Amino acid sequence: MPESLLDQTRRMIEGLKDGKFVEGMEEFYADDAVNEEPDGARIVGKAAIIANEKKVLEQVAAYHGCEVRSIGVGEDDGQGNGVTFAEYKLTVDMKDGGKFNPDQVQVTRWKDGRAVHIKFYYNPDFS
């Protein structure tokens, strides 16, 4: 029996606490995954998503962690298909002196046990 989507989402989000952003993408994302930001910007393809994440991480001065607030499942057919969500707060200091500390919700659509569409909801005017 495949791992439940709730358990997969828990493992993926728990990795954020340890700063395992790229590792989580490598493990959970489908090759044709799509990341979508609050402004509608989309990155298509696991390789492109990971390349972008590495560029972002190069700008990080200090990562203080991730406070997970809730994780849930909206739909799970037991075969790796469905929708999950996670609510969390990241705390990041950027090299340019800025902060990236959004209260964020991530909605993940799964197909065959892989994340195929990941949409992030947060206020882009965070501080």
The 8 nearest C-alpha neighbors of each residue, nearest first, counted from 0:
[[1, 2, 77, 78, 3, 79, 112, 76],
 [2, 0, 3, 78, 79, 77, 112, 4],
 [1, 3, 4, 6, 0, 7, 79, 112],
 [4, 2, 6, 5, 1, 7, 77, 79],
 [5, 3, 7, 6, 8, 75, 79, 2],
 [4, 6, 8, 3, 7, 72, 9, 71],
 [7, 5, 9, 3, 4, 8, 10, 2],
 [8, 6, 4, 10, 9, 5, 11, 3],
 [9, 7, 11, 5, 6, 10, 4, 12],
 [8, 10, 6, 12, 7, 11, 13, 5],
 [9, 11, 13, 7, 8, 12, 6, 14],
 [10, 12, 8, 14, 9, 13, 23, 7],
 [13, 11, 14, 15, 9, 10, 8, 16],
 [12, 14, 10, 15, 16, 11, 9, 17],
 [15, 13, 19, 12, 16, 11, 17, 10],
 [14, 16, 18, 12, 17, 19, 13, 20],
 [15, 17, 65, 64, 14, 13, 18, 66],
 [18, 16, 15, 14, 19, 64, 13, 65],
 [17, 19, 15, 16, 20, 14, 64, 62],
 [20, 18, 14, 22, 15, 17, 21, 23],
 [19, 21, 23, 22, 18, 15, 24, 14],
 [20, 22, 24, 23, 19, 49, 25, 52],
 [23, 21, 25, 19, 24, 20, 26, 14],
 [24, 22, 26, 20, 21, 25, 11, 27],
 [23, 25, 21, 28, 27, 22, 26, 20],
 [24, 26, 22, 23, 27, 28, 21, 45],
 [27, 25, 23, 24, 22, 28, 11, 113],
 [26, 28, 113, 24, 23, 114, 25, 29],
 [29, 27, 114, 24, 113, 32, 25, 26],
 [28, 30, 32, 113, 31, 115, 114, 45],
 [29, 31, 45, 32, 44, 28, 46, 115],
 [32, 30, 44, 29, 45, 43, 33, 115],
 [33, 31, 115, 44, 29, 45, 116, 30],
 [32, 34, 43, 116, 42, 44, 115, 117],
 [35, 33, 117, 42, 41, 118, 116, 43],
 [34, 36, 41, 118, 40, 39, 117, 119],
 [35, 37, 119, 40, 39, 38, 118, 41],
 [38, 36, 120, 39, 119, 121, 35, 40],
 [39, 37, 36, 40, 35, 123, 41, 120],
 [38, 40, 36, 37, 35, 41, 118, 34],
 [41, 39, 36, 38, 35, 42, 37, 34],
 [42, 40, 35, 34, 39, 43, 36, 33],
 [41, 43, 34, 33, 48, 35, 47, 44],
 [42, 44, 33, 32, 41, 47, 31, 34],
 [45, 43, 31, 32, 47, 46, 30, 33],
 [44, 46, 30, 48, 47, 32, 31, 49],
 [45, 47, 49, 48, 44, 50, 30, 43],
 [48, 46, 50, 44, 49, 45, 51, 43],
 [49, 47, 45, 51, 46, 50, 42, 52],
 [48, 50, 52, 46, 51, 47, 45, 21],
 [51, 49, 47, 53, 52, 48, 46, 54],
 [50, 52, 54, 48, 49, 53, 47, 55],
 [53, 51, 49, 55, 54, 50, 56, 48],
 [52, 54, 56, 50, 55, 51, 49, 57],
 [55, 53, 51, 57, 52, 56, 50, 58],
 [54, 56, 52, 57, 53, 58, 51, 59],
 [55, 57, 53, 59, 58, 54, 52, 51],
 [58, 56, 54, 55, 59, 53, 60, 94],
 [57, 59, 56, 55, 94, 93, 60, 54],
 [60, 58, 93, 56, 94, 57, 61, 92],
 [59, 61, 94, 93, 92, 58, 62, 91],
 [62, 60, 92, 59, 91, 63, 93, 94],
 [61, 63, 91, 64, 90, 92, 59, 60],
 [64, 62, 90, 91, 61, 65, 89, 92],
 [65, 63, 16, 62, 90, 89, 66, 17],
 [64, 66, 89, 16, 88, 67, 15, 90],
 [65, 67, 88, 87, 68, 89, 64, 16],
 [68, 66, 87, 69, 65, 86, 88, 85],
 [67, 69, 87, 86, 66, 70, 85, 88],
 [70, 68, 86, 85, 67, 71, 87, 84],
 [71, 69, 85, 84, 86, 9, 68, 72],
 [72, 70, 84, 83, 5, 85, 69, 73],
 [71, 73, 83, 74, 5, 82, 84, 75],
 [74, 72, 82, 83, 71, 75, 81, 84],
 [73, 75, 81, 82, 72, 76, 83, 80],
 [76, 74, 81, 77, 80, 4, 82, 79],
 [75, 77, 78, 80, 81, 74, 79, 3],
 [78, 76, 75, 79, 3, 80, 1, 0],
 [77, 79, 76, 80, 1, 111, 112, 75],
 [80, 78, 112, 111, 77, 110, 4, 109],
 [81, 79, 110, 109, 111, 78, 76, 75],
 [80, 82, 75, 74, 109, 108, 76, 79],
 [81, 83, 108, 74, 73, 107, 109, 72],
 [84, 82, 72, 107, 73, 71, 106, 108],
 [85, 83, 106, 71, 105, 70, 107, 72],
 [84, 86, 70, 105, 104, 69, 71, 87],
 [87, 85, 104, 69, 68, 103, 67, 70],
 [86, 88, 67, 68, 103, 66, 102, 104],
 [89, 87, 102, 66, 65, 101, 103, 100],
 [88, 90, 65, 100, 101, 64, 91, 66],
 [89, 91, 100, 63, 64, 99, 62, 65],
 [90, 92, 62, 99, 98, 63, 100, 61],
 [93, 91, 98, 61, 60, 59, 97, 99],
 [92, 94, 59, 60, 97, 95, 96, 98],
 [93, 95, 60, 96, 58, 59, 92, 97],
 [94, 96, 93, 97, 58, 60, 92, 59],
 [97, 95, 94, 93, 98, 92, 60, 59],
 [98, 96, 93, 95, 92, 99, 94, 126],
 [97, 99, 92, 93, 91, 126, 100, 96],
 [100, 98, 91, 101, 90, 92, 126, 97],
 [101, 99, 90, 89, 91, 98, 126, 125],
 [102, 100, 103, 125, 88, 89, 99, 121],
 [101, 103, 88, 87, 121, 100, 89, 104],
 [102, 104, 121, 87, 101, 120, 86, 88],
 [105, 103, 86, 120, 85, 119, 87, 106],
 [104, 106, 119, 85, 84, 118, 120, 107],
 [107, 105, 84, 118, 117, 83, 119, 104],
 [106, 108, 117, 83, 82, 116, 84, 114],
 [107, 109, 82, 116, 115, 114, 81, 117],
 [110, 108, 114, 80, 81, 113, 115, 112],
 [111, 109, 80, 112, 113, 79, 115, 114],
 [110, 112, 79, 113, 80, 78, 109, 114],
 [111, 113, 79, 110, 109, 80, 114, 78],
 [114, 112, 29, 28, 109, 27, 110, 111],
 [113, 115, 109, 28, 29, 108, 27, 116],
 [116, 114, 32, 109, 29, 108, 33, 113],
 [117, 115, 33, 108, 32, 107, 114, 34],
 [116, 118, 107, 34, 106, 35, 33, 108],
 [119, 117, 35, 106, 105, 34, 36, 116],
 [118, 120, 105, 36, 104, 37, 35, 106],
 [121, 119, 104, 37, 103, 105, 118, 36],
 [122, 120, 103, 123, 102, 101, 37, 119],
 [121, 123, 124, 125, 101, 120, 102, 37],
 [122, 124, 125, 121, 37, 101, 38, 120],
 [123, 125, 122, 126, 121, 101, 99, 100],
 [126, 124, 123, 101, 122, 100, 99, 121],
 [125, 98, 100, 99, 124, 101, 97, 123]]
